[in-house]
């Protein structure tokens, strides 16, 4: 379950965290117009990435032979099978 969460939500969270840094730097430089513009674009980018990643299958078996080879050993180790 945690692997699914990281793979699906991780990229969007990373973009949002980077956006927070950019907005903070713009506010620190007293460029509130730039902070507003960057913040809105980062929100759109994070939502788009999250939407695109959520459209992918969440189960490793649906990812084909490569996905099964990569994720199956990890899932077996974590469940103790």
N, C-alpha and C positions, 0 to 999 in steps of 0.2 A: 504494500500500500504506500509506503514512504517513497519507494522508487518511482511509482506512478506520479505522486505529488511533485517530486523534484523534476521529473522530466516534463510534466505538463505546465507547472506553474513557475518553475525556476527561471526560465528566460524572461518572462514578464516581470517578475519581481526584481531581477537584476537590472532591467531597463528602468524600472521605476526608481530603484535606489540611485542609479547613475543620474537620473533626471532630478532627483532631490538635491544632489550635489551641484548640478548646473544652476538650478533655481536659487539655491543658497548663495552661490557665488555672484549671481546677477543681483540679488537683493543686497549683498554686501557691497557691491559696486554702485549702489543706488540707481540701478537700471531696472526699475520696476516694470516698465513696458516690455523689456526683454525677458524678464522673469515670467511674466504672464504668457508671452508668446512661446517660450521654451517649455513652460509647464504644460500648456495645452497640447503642444506637439508630442511631448513625452507621454502624456495620457493616451493620446490617439495611437501612438506607436505601441505602447504596452498592451492596450486593448486589442489591437490588430494581431500582435504576436500571440497573445493569450487565445484569441479566437482561432487563429490558424493552428496552434498546437493542440487545442481541444478538438479540432476536427479530425486529428489523427486517432487511430485506434489505441485504446489504453492498454489492452491486453497484449503481452509479448507474443502470444501465439499468432496474432493477426499481423505481425510485422514480417512474416515470411521466414525463410531459412536463416538469413543473417540475423534478424531480430531474435529468433529463438535461440540461436547459438550464443548470442551475446547475453541475453537476459535470463535464460533458463538456469544456467549455473548459479547466478546470483540469487535468484528466487529460491532455489533448492537449499543454498547455504543458509539463507535467512530464516527459512521455516524448519530447518533441521531434518529434511527428508533425505 
